[in-house]
Amino acid sequence: MLHVDRGTGWVPTAAPLLLLLLIVGLVGAGCGEDEAEHGSPLSPSVGRPDLDSVEGQVGDLRLLHVYIASPGERGSTHTPEGGAELLLTVANDGDADDTLSAVSSEEAAEVVLRQGGEAATSSIDVPVPAGGVADLQDVAGPHLELTGLREELRSGTSVEITFTFTGAGSVTLQVPVATYDPAAVSSTPADPS
């Protein structure tokens, strides 16, 4: 039951409730304002940081869990002139097939396609079927690799990389270099959940 002080009209027992509603309203307004200023979580210009990976979108294509493999134990680096695995999954939510046809970065002389340990091919031609995915996450299977690195790459830094598709066009992402996880069985970055 609310108590009303007839002299002031103030409802003292409702004050905590009003304060709570005010705080919730301000927090909710701040969250919406941030998204409006910085784009949606899958905005190609912003990407969605996910600890050691980023996501992006161009047209009906979503680039998921995009990262550069960890260089190794703490303090290790990918050395200049060397290479670094670039891992990702591309999901096609559209009705038309597409193809990843080029990948580039100012930080590398070239981005190549590898099939496990086989020789690299400089021609990138990765089909992304309508309603399907192209999985480039496993270094034992098809994956991309930055070659001829121009600078040393350390865990926790990021590299600007442009992905070009024949149908959807291009998207540029700030791709992080994964941190070393001694518990990981492969070079996949730690799961954020």
C-alpha positions in Angstrom: 0.0 0.0 0.0 1.3 3.4 -0.9 1.5 6.1 1.6 0.8 9.7 0.4 1.9 12.7 2.5 -1.0 15.0 2.0 1.1 18.1 2.6 3.6 17.6 -0.3 1.8 15.0 -2.5 5.1 13.0 -2.5 4.8 9.2 -2.3 7.9 8.2 -0.2 7.4 4.4 -0.6 7.3 4.8 -4.4 10.7 6.7 -4.6 12.9 3.5 -4.9 10.6 2.2 -7.7 10.9 5.5 -9.6 14.6 5.6 -9.2 14.9 2.0 -10.5 12.8 2.8 -13.5 14.9 5.9 -14.2 18.1 3.9 -14.1 16.7 1.1 -16.3 15.6 3.7 -18.8 18.9 5.5 -19.0 20.9 2.2 -19.4 18.5 1.0 -22.1 18.8 4.4 -23.9 22.6 4.2 -23.8 22.7 0.8 -25.4 20.5 1.8 -28.3 22.5 5.0 -28.8 25.8 3.1 -29.0 24.4 0.7 -31.6 23.1 3.6 -33.7 26.4 5.4 -33.5 28.6 2.4 -34.3 26.5 0.3 -36.6 25.0 -3.2 -36.1 27.2 -5.9 -34.7 27.7 -7.4 -38.1 28.4 -4.1 -39.9 31.3 -4.6 -42.4 33.0 -1.4 -41.2 32.9 -2.3 -37.6 32.8 -6.1 -37.3 32.0 -7.9 -34.1 34.9 -8.6 -31.8 34.6 -12.0 -30.2 37.8 -12.2 -28.1 40.1 -13.6 -30.7 38.0 -13.3 -33.8 35.7 -10.9 -35.7 32.6 -11.2 -37.9 31.4 -9.2 -40.8 28.8 -9.2 -43.6 28.6 -8.2 -47.3 25.3 -8.8 -49.1 23.9 -12.2 -48.1 27.3 -13.5 -47.0 28.4 -13.6 -43.4 32.1 -14.0 -42.5 32.2 -15.9 -39.2 35.0 -16.4 -36.6 37.6 -14.7 -38.7 41.1 -14.6 -37.2 44.8 -15.1 -37.8 46.1 -18.2 -36.0 48.2 -17.7 -32.9 51.9 -17.5 -33.5 52.6 -19.9 -30.6 53.5 -19.6 -27.0 53.4 -16.3 -25.2 56.0 -13.9 -26.7 56.0 -15.7 -30.0 55.4 -13.7 -33.2 54.7 -14.3 -36.9 58.0 -13.1 -38.4 58.5 -10.7 -41.3 58.7 -12.5 -44.7 57.0 -15.5 -43.0 53.4 -16.7 -43.2 50.3 -16.8 -40.9 47.2 -18.9 -41.3 44.0 -16.8 -41.9 41.0 -18.9 -40.8 37.2 -18.2 -41.2 33.9 -19.6 -42.2 31.7 -18.0 -44.9 27.9 -18.6 -44.6 25.7 -17.8 -47.6 22.1 -16.8 -46.5 21.1 -16.0 -50.0 19.5 -17.9 -52.9 22.5 -17.6 -55.3 25.9 -19.2 -55.2 28.9 -16.9 -54.7 32.6 -17.3 -54.8 35.4 -15.9 -52.7 37.7 -14.7 -55.5 40.3 -12.5 -53.8 41.8 -11.7 -50.4 44.3 -8.9 -49.8 46.1 -7.1 -47.0 48.7 -4.3 -46.9 50.5 -6.4 -44.3 51.3 -9.3 -46.6 52.8 -9.7 -50.1 50.0 -12.1 -50.9 47.1 -14.1 -49.5 47.1 -17.7 -50.8 44.8 -20.7 -50.6 46.2 -23.9 -49.1 44.8 -27.4 -48.9 46.4 -28.8 -45.7 50.1 -29.1 -46.2 50.0 -29.0 -50.0 51.6 -26.2 -52.0 49.8 -22.9 -51.9 47.9 -21.5 -54.9 47.8 -17.8 -55.5 44.5 -18.1 -57.3 41.7 -18.0 -54.8 38.5 -19.6 -56.0 36.4 -20.8 -53.0 32.7 -21.6 -53.8 30.1 -20.5 -51.3 26.9 -22.3 -52.2 23.5 -20.7 -51.7 22.2 -21.7 -48.2 25.6 -23.3 -47.4 29.0 -22.5 -46.0 32.6 -22.5 -47.0 34.7 -23.8 -44.1 38.2 -22.4 -44.1 38.8 -23.0 -40.4 41.1 -26.1 -40.4 44.8 -25.9 -41.2 44.7 -29.6 -42.2 42.1 -28.7 -44.9 41.4 -25.8 -47.1 42.4 -22.5 -45.5 44.0 -19.1 -46.4 47.4 -17.9 -45.5 49.1 -14.5 -45.4 52.5 -14.9 -47.0 55.5 -12.5 -47.2 54.5 -10.7 -44.1 55.8 -7.1 -44.1 56.0 -6.7 -40.4 56.1 -8.9 -37.3 52.6 -9.9 -36.1 51.9 -10.4 -32.4 49.0 -12.0 -30.6 46.4 -9.4 -29.7 47.1 -7.1 -32.6 44.9 -6.9 -35.7 45.4 -6.7 -39.5 43.2 -5.0 -42.1 42.1 -7.6 -44.6 39.8 -7.2 -47.6 37.7 -10.2 -48.8 36.2 -10.0 -52.4 33.3 -12.1 -53.6 32.2 -12.3 -57.3 28.6 -11.5 -56.5 28.4 -9.8 -53.1 31.4 -7.5 -53.5 34.1 -6.7 -51.0 34.3 -6.2 -47.2 37.3 -5.1 -45.2 37.7 -6.3 -41.6 40.2 -5.7 -38.8 41.2 -9.3 -38.2 42.8 -10.1 -34.9 45.8 -12.3 -34.3 44.6 -14.9 -31.9 46.2 -15.3 -28.4 47.9 -18.5 -27.4 45.7 -21.0 -25.6 47.8 -23.9 -24.2 44.6 -25.9 -23.5 43.5 -25.7 -27.2 44.0 -28.9 -29.2 44.3 -26.9 -32.5 45.0 -23.3 -33.4 41.4 -22.3 -32.9 41.1 -19.4 -30.5 39.5 -19.9 -27.1 35.7 -20.1 -27.0 34.2 -16.9 -25.4 31.3 -18.8 -23.8 
